[in-house]
């Protein structure tokens, strides 16, 4: 089983508009925390999530959160 690349040991705070987004699960994307297709050839796939109303979110960049794509503080133990 491959392990994801830790893109950063801190979450990314963003204000997102309503819509569907694709979170990078492999950690290789150059457009963190969103997918840019860098996972091709790996066992990883982006995780889609939908925002219904404009709001601030904290997206995981360590790729170890149990609440993916959202940060749960797992980066503190890496």
N, C-alpha and C positions, 0 to 999 in steps of 0.2 A: 504494500500500500504506500503510495506516494504521500509525502507531507507537503502542505502548502508552504509557499514562500511567505515569510512575515514581511509584509509591505511596510508596516510601521507599528510601533508598540504603543500607539495612541489612536483613539477613534477619530473619525472625520466628522465634524459637526457641519451639517448642511441644512438649508431651508429648501425643501423640495415642493414643487408644484404638483397638483394632481397628475397622475400618470403611472405608467408601468416602467420600472427600472430593472437593470440587470447588474447585480452585484458580482464582483470578481471573487471567485472562490479559490483560485490557484495562487493568487498573490503576484503573478507575473505581469499583469496589465500595466501599461504606461499611463492609464487614465484612472488610477485608483480613486475611489473604491469601486469604480464601475468597470465592467468587462470591455476589453478591446479585441477579444478573440485569441489572446496569447495562450489560452488553455489548449488549443488544438494540439493533438498528439499526446495529451495527458489523460488521466482518468477523471479530471475535474470538468465541471460544467458550471456556467454561471447560474446564479439563483435569481429568479425573477421575484419582484415584490411590487405591490401596488400601493400608491398613496391616494387616498380619497379626497383629502382636503389639504391645502397648503399648510405645512408644519415643519418644525425643526426636528431633525433626526440625528442620531449619533451612529454612524455606520462603522462596523468592525473593519479594521485594517490588519489585525494580527492573524486573522483567519482561524482563530481557535474558539470563538464565542459559541456558546450553546444556544444562543438566541439569534443565530445568523438570519439576516444580514446585520442585525443591530448589535451594538456593543453590550456585553454583560460584565465587563471588567476583567475578562480572562487575560488580557495583556499584562496585568500586574503580576502574574505568576510565571511569565516567560523569561 
